Amino acid sequence: MSPSQIQRRDFIGLAAGAALSVSGGAWAAGSDKPEKEEVKIGFIPLTDCASVVMASVLGLDKKYGVKIVLSKEASWAGVRDKLVNGELDMAHVLYGLIYGVHLGVSGPKKDMAVLMGLNHNGQAITLSKALADKGAVDGPSLAALMAKEKREYTFAGTFPTGTHAMWMHYWLAAAGINPLSGAKLITVPPPQMVANMRVGNMDGFCVGEPWNQRAIMDGIGVTANTTQEIWKDHPEKVLGTTADFMKKYPNTTRAVMMAVIEAGQWIDANLSNKMKMAETIAGKAYVNTSVDAINQRILGRYQNGRGKSWDDANHMKFFNDGLVNFPFLSDGMWFLTQHKRWGLIKQHPDYLAVAKQVNQVDLYRSVASAMKISVPKDVMRTSKLIDGVVWDGKDPAKYADGFKIKA
């Protein structure tokens, strides 16, 4: 029996003790029975794919009458294309990618759906060791070095409309660096970030874990900022699908959501579960890295590669009493404001209308109600970002136009 099979056997035993009476327990034949029982879900090798992976490994999918077939993908562009053409039913996917496809930005246009959030926090900005050795260890010191050493600086995100590109743009601009005219931004798939930095293809990158920690372990990069320092409890990956799939297979969609929510609850429940999750997703079938590249930051134990260590209460969360999973309309709208800010979309869209089309708030509420999970009362939330600017979703056009540095 392989290690992964042993883990699966052990985890199914653990999962059996979980709440078995959600909305009457496993689906029975009848109106609620999933229409499609096998669901192909794409993921990218990142720590934040964990709730989708663990829903399968723990057997929670079967509890709700479906079988999750996991599909490891090479790039976010590949995830986008396979969602659009139906090769994937759903995906662990970048929030802003779903919005980009819905509006036809950075690829084909198709009506899309954000079913729920998968995680908050847990990404980072990594600067090369070469930059750190010259004193560039955060935004202000990077800006000072760039003003002094006038050359082309290259930074990487993972997809043009995605979260990491937006965090990198926002972080650079907060330090007074125009990411469009003062730097070059390239797109690199997450698992290739460390290798590309090793050979000098970029000065810095923004990516999900474990690749920031891996850069530190390999001695080639330092953490300048975590993304939770840019925006505490920021939205990150979502469970995404097409509007067509959601409408054709409503019971299947609900069943998958329930399995993934319960997996997120399980991960967040205690340290032991987090460690077991790290051991599982480190395997070749998933993230394919060492367990110690994953397990420290998932527990909130951070180091920056320059001798500083700290415990971060705002580490990656997968449930957090339902706060993570609720598809706040203001979260989706924020990505649209940044797409407008950086010229990815030319005109102001109807921010609220688009968010209402994409974010499936009513569907999520019905699922959460069946699972007796608390749901935020307001579809908007208020946050102060690293530059001190407050986002509350109330006047998105004014917010998008209000930045000093923009396209």
LINHU-V243421 format. One record per pair of residues at least 24 apart in sequence whose ideal C-beta (glycine too) atoms are under 10 Angstrom apart, sorted by the first residue. I is the first residue (numbers start at 1). J is the second residue. Records with the same first field share a line. If there is no record, write none. Layout:
I = J / J
This chain:
2 = 283
3 = 279 / 280 / 283
4 = 57 / 279 / 280 / 283 / 284 / 285 / 286
7 = 57 / 58 / 276 / 279 / 280 / 283
8 = 56 / 57 / 58 / 59 / 280
9 = 59
10 = 57 / 58 / 276 / 280
11 = 54 / 56 / 57 / 58 / 59 / 60 / 266 / 273 / 276 / 277 / 280
12 = 57 / 58 / 59 / 60 / 62
13 = 58 / 59
14 = 58 / 59 / 266 / 272 / 273 / 276
15 = 54 / 55 / 57 / 58 / 59 / 60 / 62 / 63 / 262 / 263 / 266
16 = 58 / 59 / 63
18 = 58 / 59 / 60 / 63 / 262 / 263 / 265 / 266 / 269
19 = 63 / 262 / 265 / 371 / 372
20 = 63
21 = 372
22 = 63 / 64 / 258 / 261 / 262 / 367 / 370 / 371 / 372 / 373
23 = 64 / 254 / 258 / 366 / 367 / 369 / 370 / 371 / 372
24 = 370
25 = 63 / 64
26 = 62 / 63 / 64 / 65 / 255
27 = 63 / 64 / 65 / 66 / 251 / 252 / 254 / 255 / 258
28 = 65
29 = 65
30 = 251
31 = 251
32 = 64 / 65 / 250 / 251 / 254 / 255 / 370
33 = 65 / 251 / 252 / 255
34 = 61 / 64 / 65 / 66 / 67 / 249 / 250 / 251 / 252 / 253 / 254 / 255 / 256
35 = 66 / 248 / 249 / 250 / 251 / 252 / 253 / 255
36 = 66 / 67 / 89 / 245 / 248 / 249 / 251 / 252 / 253 / 255 / 256
37 = 61 / 62 / 65 / 66 / 67 / 249 / 252 / 255
38 = 66 / 67 / 68 / 69 / 89 / 252
39 = 66 / 67 / 68 / 69 / 70 / 88 / 89 / 90 / 241 / 245 / 249 / 252 / 253 / 255 / 256 / 259
40 = 67 / 68 / 69 / 70 / 71 / 82 / 86 / 87 / 88 / 89 / 90 / 91
41 = 68 / 69 / 70 / 71 / 88 / 89 / 90 / 91 / 92 / 93 / 239 / 240 / 241 / 256 / 260
42 = 69 / 70 / 71 / 72 / 73 / 76 / 78 / 79 / 80 / 82 / 83 / 87 / 88 / 89 / 90 / 91 / 92 / 93 / 240
43 = 70 / 71 / 72 / 73 / 79 / 88 / 90 / 91 / 92 / 93 / 118 / 237 / 281 / 286 / 287
44 = 72 / 73 / 74 / 75 / 76 / 78 / 79 / 91 / 92 / 93 / 94 / 158 / 159 / 189 / 190 / 191 / 208 / 237 / 287
45 = 72 / 73 / 74 / 189 / 190 / 191 / 208 / 210 / 211 / 281 / 284 / 285 / 286 / 287 / 288 / 289
46 = 92 / 119 / 122 / 123 / 158 / 190 / 191 / 207 / 208 / 209 / 210 / 211 / 236 / 237 / 281 / 286 / 287 / 294
47 = 119 / 122 / 123 / 208 / 209 / 210 / 211 / 213 / 237 / 277 / 278 / 281 / 282 / 286 / 287 / 289 / 293 / 294 / 295 / 297 / 298 / 316 / 318
48 = 92 / 118 / 119 / 120 / 121 / 122 / 123 / 208 / 209 / 236 / 237 / 281 / 298 / 316 / 318
49 = 73 / 91 / 92 / 93 / 118 / 119 / 208 / 237 / 281 / 286 / 287
50 = 92 / 118 / 119 / 237 / 263 / 264 / 266 / 267 / 274 / 277 / 278 / 280 / 281 / 286 / 287 / 294 / 298 / 316 / 318
51 = 92 / 116 / 117 / 118 / 119 / 237 / 239 / 259 / 260 / 261 / 262 / 263 / 264 / 265 / 266 / 267 / 268 / 277 / 318 / 319 / 324 / 325
52 = 90 / 91 / 92 / 118 / 237 / 239 / 256 / 259 / 260 / 263 / 264 / 281 / 286
53 = 92 / 260 / 263 / 277 / 280 / 281 / 283 / 285 / 286 / 287
54 = 259 / 260 / 262 / 263 / 264 / 266 / 267 / 273 / 276 / 277 / 280 / 281 / 318
55 = 239 / 256 / 257 / 258 / 259 / 260 / 261 / 262 / 263 / 264 / 266
56 = 259 / 260 / 263
57 = 263 / 276 / 277 / 280 / 281 / 283 / 285 / 286
58 = 259 / 262 / 263 / 266 / 267 / 273 / 276 / 277 / 280
59 = 259
60 = 255 / 256 / 258 / 259 / 260 / 261 / 262 / 263 / 265 / 266
61 = 255 / 256 / 258 / 259 / 260 / 262 / 263
62 = 259
63 = 255 / 258 / 259 / 262
64 = 251 / 252 / 254 / 255 / 256 / 257 / 258 / 259 / 260 / 262
65 = 251 / 252 / 254 / 255 / 256 / 258 / 259
66 = 249 / 251 / 252 / 253 / 254 / 255 / 256 / 258 / 259
68 = 255 / 256 / 259 / 260 / 263
70 = 285 / 286
72 = 191 / 284 / 285 / 286 / 287 / 288
73 = 189
74 = 189 / 190 / 191 / 192
75 = 158 / 159 / 187 / 188 / 189 / 190 / 191 / 192
76 = 100 / 106 / 107 / 157 / 158 / 159 / 160 / 161 / 162 / 164 / 187 / 189 / 190
77 = 106 / 107 / 158 / 159 / 160 / 187 / 189
78 = 189
79 = 159 / 240
80 = 106 / 107 / 108 / 110 / 112 / 159 / 161 / 162 / 240
81 = 107 / 108
83 = 108 / 110 / 112 / 240 / 241 / 242 / 245
84 = 108 / 109 / 110 / 112 / 242
85 = 110 / 242
86 = 242 / 244 / 245
88 = 240 / 241 / 242 / 245
89 = 241 / 242 / 245 / 246 / 249 / 252 / 253 / 256
90 = 115 / 238 / 239 / 240 / 241 / 242 / 245 / 246 / 249 / 252 / 253 / 256 / 257 / 260
91 = 237 / 238 / 239 / 240 / 241
92 = 118 / 119 / 237 / 238 / 239 / 240 / 260
93 = 118 / 159 / 162 / 163 / 237 / 238 / 239 / 240 / 241
94 = 157 / 158 / 159 / 161 / 162 / 163 / 164 / 165 / 166 / 208 / 236 / 237 / 238 / 240 / 335
95 = 161 / 162 / 163 / 166 / 234 / 235 / 236 / 237 / 238 / 240 / 327 / 331 / 332 / 334 / 335 / 358 / 359
96 = 159 / 160 / 161 / 162 / 163 / 164 / 165 / 166 / 235 / 238 / 332 / 334 / 335 / 336 / 338 / 339 / 344
97 = 158 / 159 / 160 / 161 / 162 / 163 / 165 / 237 / 238 / 240 / 335
98 = 161 / 162 / 238 / 239 / 240 / 241 / 242 / 332 / 335 / 358 / 359
99 = 161 / 162 / 238 / 240 / 332 / 333 / 334 / 335 / 336 / 338 / 339 / 344 / 345 / 349 / 354 / 355 / 358 / 359
100 = 159 / 160 / 161 / 162 / 335 / 336 / 339 / 344 / 345
101 = 161 / 240 / 242 / 358
102 = 240 / 242 / 243 / 332 / 336 / 349 / 354 / 355 / 357 / 358
103 = 161 / 336 / 339 / 344 / 345 / 349 / 354 / 358
104 = 345
105 = 160 / 161 / 336 / 339 / 344 / 345 / 346
106 = 159 / 160 / 161 / 162 / 165 / 187 / 339 / 344
107 = 159 / 160 / 161
110 = 242 / 243 / 244
111 = 242 / 243 / 244 / 246 / 247 / 357 / 358
112 = 240 / 241 / 242 / 243 / 244 / 245 / 246 / 357 / 358
113 = 238 / 239 / 240 / 241 / 242 / 243 / 244 / 245 / 246 / 247 / 253 / 327 / 357 / 358 / 359 / 360 / 363
114 = 235 / 238 / 239 / 240 / 241 / 327 / 328 / 331 / 332 / 355 / 357 / 358 / 359 / 360 / 361 / 364
115 = 238 / 239 / 240 / 241 / 245 / 246 / 253 / 254 / 256 / 257 / 260 / 325 / 327 / 359 / 360 / 363 / 364 / 367
116 = 238 / 239 / 240 / 256 / 257 / 260 / 261 / 264 / 322 / 324 / 325 / 326 / 327 / 359 / 360 / 363 / 364 / 367 / 368
117 = 235 / 236 / 237 / 238 / 239 / 264 / 317 / 318 / 319 / 320 / 322 / 323 / 324 / 325 / 326 / 327 / 328 / 331 / 359 / 364
118 = 235 / 236 / 237 / 238 / 239 / 240 / 260 / 261 / 263 / 264 / 318 / 319 / 324 / 325
119 = 208 / 234 / 235 / 236 / 237 / 238 / 264 / 267 / 316 / 317 / 318 / 319 / 320 / 324 / 325
120 = 227 / 228 / 231 / 232 / 233 / 234 / 235 / 236 / 237 / 314 / 315 / 316 / 317 / 318 / 319 / 320 / 323 / 324 / 325 / 331
121 = 209 / 226 / 227 / 228 / 229 / 230 / 231 / 232 / 233 / 234 / 235 / 236 / 297 / 300 / 312 / 313 / 314 / 315 / 316 / 317 / 320 / 324
122 = 208 / 209 / 210 / 212 / 226 / 227 / 228 / 234 / 236 / 237 / 297 / 298 / 300 / 312 / 314 / 315 / 316 / 317 / 318
123 = 158 / 163 / 164 / 167 / 168 / 190 / 206 / 207 / 208 / 209 / 211 / 212 / 225 / 226 / 227 / 228 / 230 / 234 / 236 / 237 / 316
124 = 164 / 167 / 205 / 206 / 207 / 208 / 209 / 211 / 212 / 213 / 215 / 216 / 221 / 222 / 223 / 224 / 225 / 226 / 227 / 228 / 229 / 230 / 297 / 302 / 304
125 = 155 / 164 / 167 / 168 / 171 / 172 / 204 / 205 / 206 / 207 / 212 / 221 / 222 / 223 / 224 / 225 / 226 / 227 / 229 / 230
126 = 155 / 156 / 193 / 194 / 197 / 202 / 203 / 204 / 205 / 206 / 207 / 211 / 212 / 213 / 214 / 215 / 216 / 220 / 221 / 222 / 223 / 224 / 225 / 304 / 305
127 = 155 / 197 / 202 / 203 / 204 / 205 / 215 / 221 / 222 / 223 / 224 / 225 / 305
128 = 197 / 198 / 200 / 201 / 202 / 203 / 204 / 205 / 215 / 220 / 221 / 222
129 = 197 / 198 / 215 / 216 / 218 / 219 / 220 / 221 / 222 / 305 / 306
130 = 197 / 200 / 203 / 220 / 221
131 = 203 / 204 / 221 / 222 / 224
132 = 204 / 221 / 222 / 223 / 224 / 304 / 305 / 306
133 = 222
136 = 203 / 204 / 222 / 224
137 = 222 / 223 / 224 / 225 / 304 / 305 / 306 / 308
138 = 171 / 175 / 222 / 223 / 224 / 225 / 229 / 304
139 = 171 / 172 / 173 / 174 / 175 / 176 / 177 / 224 / 225 / 230 / 386 / 387
140 = 174 / 175 / 176 / 177
141 = 175 / 224
142 = 171 / 172 / 175 / 176 / 177 / 183 / 203 / 204 / 224
143 = 172 / 174 / 175 / 176 / 177 / 182
144 = 175 / 176
145 = 203
146 = 172 / 175 / 176 / 177 / 182 / 183 / 203
147 = 176 / 177 / 182
151 = 203
152 = 182 / 183 / 184 / 203
153 = 177 / 179 / 182 / 183 / 184 / 185 / 202 / 203 / 204
154 = 183 / 184 / 185 / 186 / 196 / 200 / 201 / 202 / 203 / 204 / 205
155 = 179 / 183 / 184 / 185 / 186 / 202 / 203 / 204 / 205 / 206
156 = 184 / 185 / 186 / 187 / 188 / 189 / 190 / 192 / 193 / 196 / 197 / 201 / 202 / 203 / 204 / 205 / 206 / 207
157 = 185 / 186 / 187 / 188 / 193 / 205 / 206 / 207
158 = 187 / 188 / 189 / 190 / 192 / 193 / 205 / 206 / 207 / 208 / 211
159 = 187 / 188 / 189 / 190
160 = 185 / 187 / 339 / 342 / 344
161 = 335 / 336 / 338 / 339 / 342 / 344 / 345
162 = 187 / 206 / 236 / 237 / 335
163 = 206 / 207 / 208 / 227 / 234 / 235 / 236 / 237 / 238 / 335 / 338
164 = 188 / 190 / 193 / 205 / 206 / 207 / 208 / 227 / 236
165 = 206 / 338 / 339 / 342 / 344
166 = 206 / 227 / 230 / 231 / 234 / 334 / 335 / 337 / 338 / 339 / 341 / 342 / 344
167 = 206 / 207 / 225 / 226 / 227 / 230 / 231 / 234 / 236 / 338 / 386
168 = 204 / 205 / 206 / 207 / 227 / 230
169 = 206 / 338 / 341 / 342 / 405 / 406 / 407
170 = 206 / 227 / 230 / 231 / 338 / 341 / 342 / 385 / 386 / 387 / 389 / 403 / 405
171 = 204 / 206 / 224 / 225 / 227 / 229 / 230 / 385 / 386 / 387
172 = 204 / 206 / 405
173 = 338 / 341 / 342 / 386 / 387 / 403 / 404 / 405 / 406
174 = 225 / 230 / 385 / 386 / 387 / 388 / 389 / 403 / 405
175 = 224 / 225 / 386 / 387 / 405
176 = 387 / 404 / 405
177 = 405
178 = 404 / 405 / 406 / 407
179 = 342 / 405 / 406 / 407
180 = 342 / 343 / 405 / 406 / 407
181 = 405 / 407
182 = 405
185 = 342
190 = 287
191 = 287 / 288 / 289
193 = 221
194 = 218 / 220 / 221 / 289 / 293
195 = 220
197 = 221
206 = 230
208 = 236 / 237 / 316
209 = 287 / 289 / 293 / 294 / 296 / 297 / 298 / 315 / 316
210 = 278 / 281 / 282 / 287 / 289 / 290 / 291 / 292 / 293 / 294 / 295 / 296 / 297 / 298
211 = 287 / 289 / 293
212 = 293 / 297 / 302 / 304 / 305
213 = 289 / 290 / 292 / 293 / 294 / 295 / 296 / 297 / 298 / 302 / 303 / 305
214 = 287 / 289 / 290 / 292 / 293 / 294
215 = 293 / 305
216 = 293 / 296 / 302 / 303 / 304 / 305 / 306
217 = 289 / 290 / 292 / 293 / 296 / 303 / 305
218 = 293 / 305
219 = 305
220 = 305
221 = 305
222 = 303 / 304 / 305 / 306 / 307 / 308
223 = 297 / 302 / 303 / 304 / 305 / 306 / 308
224 = 304 / 305 / 306
225 = 304 / 386
226 = 297 / 302 / 304 / 310 / 312 / 314 / 315 / 316
227 = 314 / 316 / 386
228 = 312 / 313 / 314 / 315 / 316 / 317
229 = 312 / 314 / 385 / 386
230 = 385 / 386 / 387
231 = 314 / 334 / 383 / 384 / 385 / 386 / 391
232 = 313 / 314 / 383 / 384 / 385 / 386
233 = 314 / 317 / 320 / 323 / 324 / 381 / 383
234 = 314 / 331 / 334 / 383 / 385
235 = 324 / 326 / 327 / 328 / 330 / 331 / 332 / 334 / 335 / 381 / 383
236 = 316 / 317 / 324 / 331
237 = 318
238 = 325 / 327 / 331 / 332 / 358 / 359
239 = 325 / 327 / 360
240 = 358
241 = 360
243 = 357 / 358 / 360
246 = 360 / 363
250 = 363
253 = 360 / 363 / 367
254 = 363 / 364 / 366 / 367 / 370
255 = 367
256 = 367
257 = 325 / 360 / 363 / 364 / 366 / 367 / 368 / 370 / 371
258 = 367 / 368 / 370 / 371 / 373
260 = 318 / 325
261 = 318 / 319 / 322 / 324 / 325 / 364 / 367 / 368 / 371 / 373
262 = 319 / 371 / 373
263 = 318 / 319
264 = 317 / 318 / 319 / 320 / 322 / 324 / 325
265 = 318 / 319 / 320 / 321 / 322 / 325 / 371 / 373
266 = 318 / 319
267 = 298 / 316 / 317 / 318 / 319
268 = 316 / 317 / 318 / 319 / 320 / 321 / 324
269 = 318 / 319
271 = 295 / 298 / 299 / 300
274 = 298 / 299 / 300 / 315 / 316 / 318
275 = 299
277 = 318
319 = 373
321 = 373 / 374 / 376
322 = 364 / 368 / 371 / 373 / 374 / 375 / 376
323 = 374 / 375 / 376 / 381
325 = 364 / 367 / 368 / 373 / 375
326 = 359 / 361 / 364 / 365 / 368 / 373 / 374 / 375 / 376 / 378 / 379 / 381
327 = 355 / 358 / 359 / 360 / 361 / 363 / 364 / 365 / 379
328 = 355 / 359 / 361 / 376 / 378 / 379 / 380 / 381 / 393
329 = 354 / 355 / 356 / 358 / 359 / 361 / 378 / 379 / 380 / 381 / 393
330 = 355 / 359 / 378 / 379 / 380 / 381 / 382 / 383 / 391 / 392 / 393 / 394 / 396
331 = 355 / 359 / 379 / 380 / 381 / 383 / 391 / 393
332 = 356 / 357 / 358 / 359 / 379 / 393
333 = 358 / 359 / 380 / 391 / 393 / 394 / 396 / 399 / 400
334 = 381 / 383 / 385 / 391 / 392 / 393 / 396 / 399 / 400
336 = 396 / 400
337 = 391 / 393 / 396 / 397 / 398 / 399 / 400 / 401 / 402 / 403
338 = 399 / 400 / 403 / 406
339 = 400 / 407
340 = 396 / 397 / 399 / 400 / 401 / 406 / 407
341 = 399 / 400 / 401 / 402 / 403 / 405 / 406 / 407
342 = 400 / 403 / 405 / 406 / 407
343 = 406 / 407
344 = 407
345 = 400
346 = 407
347 = 397
348 = 396 / 397 / 398 / 400 / 401
349 = 396 / 397
350 = 396 / 397
351 = 393 / 395 / 396 / 397 / 399 / 400
352 = 379 / 380 / 393 / 394 / 396
355 = 379 / 380 / 393 / 396
